Every structure is written in C-alpha cells, then in structure tokens.
Amino acid sequence: MKTEEATRAELERLELLLMDPAVRRDRQRVAALLAEDFMEFGSSGQVWAREAILELLVTETYTPPEVGAFACRMMSDGVVLVTYHAARTDAATGDRTVTLRSSIWTRAGGNWQMRFHQGTRAN
C-alpha cells in the first residue's frame, strides 16, 4: 500500500505540474511528461496529438482549475489510471465549468509519462 500511496502522490504532483502555466509554456518540460504516442480527447470534442499539444501550450493563456476527487487506480505494473474533477470559473461571465478528467500514466525507465488524457464536461 505504501507504494500505491507514493505513486498517487507522485502522479497528483505531475498532473498539477501540467496545470502550472509556467510549466505549460516550457515545451521541454511538457515533452518530458508526455509519451511520444500521447493523445488527448478534449472536453471540446477535439482530438489532440502530442505535437499539437506542445505547440498549443507554449502560446496559451491559462488559469489553473480547482482540482478535486483525485484518485489513482493501478491497472497493472507501471500503468495507472488517474481521475479527478476540474472546475473553472470564467472571470468575465462568472460561469462555472466542471470537467471530469482521466489520464493514463505509464512508467518506463523510472519516469512517469502521460499516454492519454480525456476531459468530459460534467455540466
């Protein structure tokens, strides 16, 4: 169980790191966290490949969401499913958007990399 707790803490740290605006604008740091075959199903319905995400993040204006209900499920040795809720309030309109998030992380060579991420609107 201690290993699972450490894995959960590490993957939560990495997920939050990917939400840090300074990290998101650093192509090398993000590239190190995304697997070569990374793919994302965005909450908008758009499908993103690794290269497109790397190009997008360096230019975006981003405010990190509030994150809750963070959970990890060990799928097999070195493969973890991460799930959580992300909430963001639009400063201009006051509208609150909640998304359900899931990521698949794999461990290779001692490092965790995100292989897949999905955001689904909850409201």
SVG drawing of the C-alpha trace seen along z (x, -y; Angstrom):
<svg xmlns="http://www.w3.org/2000/svg" viewBox="-25 -40 40 46">
<polyline fill="none" stroke="black" stroke-width="0.4" points="0.0,0.0 2.8,-2.4 4.0,-2.1 0.4,-2.9 0.3,-6.0 3.7,-7.2 2.5,-6.6 -0.7,-8.5 1.2,-11.4 3.7,-11.5 1.0,-11.4 -1.0,-14.0 2.1,-16.2 2.7,-15.6 -0.9,-16.3 -0.8,-19.6 2.6,-20.4 1.0,-20.1 -1.6,-22.7 1.1,-25.2 1.1,-28.0 5.0,-28.3 5.4,-24.6 2.8,-24.6 4.8,-27.2 8.0,-25.2 8.0,-22.9 10.8,-20.7 9.2,-20.1 5.9,-19.2 7.5,-17.0 9.3,-15.1 5.9,-14.3 4.1,-13.3 4.8,-10.0 5.7,-10.0 2.3,-8.5 0.3,-10.8 -3.3,-11.6 -6.0,-13.7 -9.7,-13.8 -10.5,-17.4 -13.7,-18.5 -14.5,-20.4 -14.6,-17.2 -11.3,-17.8 -8.7,-15.1 -5.1,-16.3 -1.8,-14.5 1.4,-15.2 2.9,-17.7 -0.3,-19.8 -0.5,-20.0 3.2,-21.0 2.6,-23.8 -0.6,-25.0 0.6,-25.1 3.5,-27.5 1.2,-30.2 -2.0,-29.7 -3.3,-32.0 -4.2,-29.6 -5.6,-29.8 -5.3,-26.5 -8.6,-24.9 -9.6,-23.8 -9.0,-20.1 -10.9,-17.6 -11.7,-14.0 -8.2,-12.9 -7.9,-9.1 -5.5,-6.6 -6.2,-3.0 -3.4,-0.7 -4.2,1.1 -1.0,3.2 2.6,2.8 3.7,-0.6 0.2,-1.6 -2.1,-3.9 -5.4,-5.4 -5.8,-8.9 -9.2,-10.5 -10.3,-13.8 -12.7,-16.8 -11.5,-20.1 -13.6,-23.3 -13.0,-26.7 -15.0,-29.9 -15.0,-32.4 -13.8,-35.8 -15.9,-37.7 -19.2,-35.9 -19.0,-34.1 -20.0,-30.8 -18.5,-27.7 -17.5,-24.8 -16.8,-21.4 -15.0,-18.6 -14.3,-15.0 -10.7,-14.3 -8.9,-11.0 -5.3,-10.2 -3.3,-7.1 0.2,-7.2 2.9,-4.6 6.3,-4.2 9.3,-3.4 12.9,-3.8 11.9,-5.0 9.9,-8.0 6.2,-8.5 4.7,-9.8 1.1,-10.5 0.0,-8.4 -3.7,-9.5 -5.8,-12.3 -9.6,-13.0 -11.7,-15.8 -15.5,-15.4 -17.9,-18.3 -19.9,-17.5 -22.4,-20.4"/>
</svg>
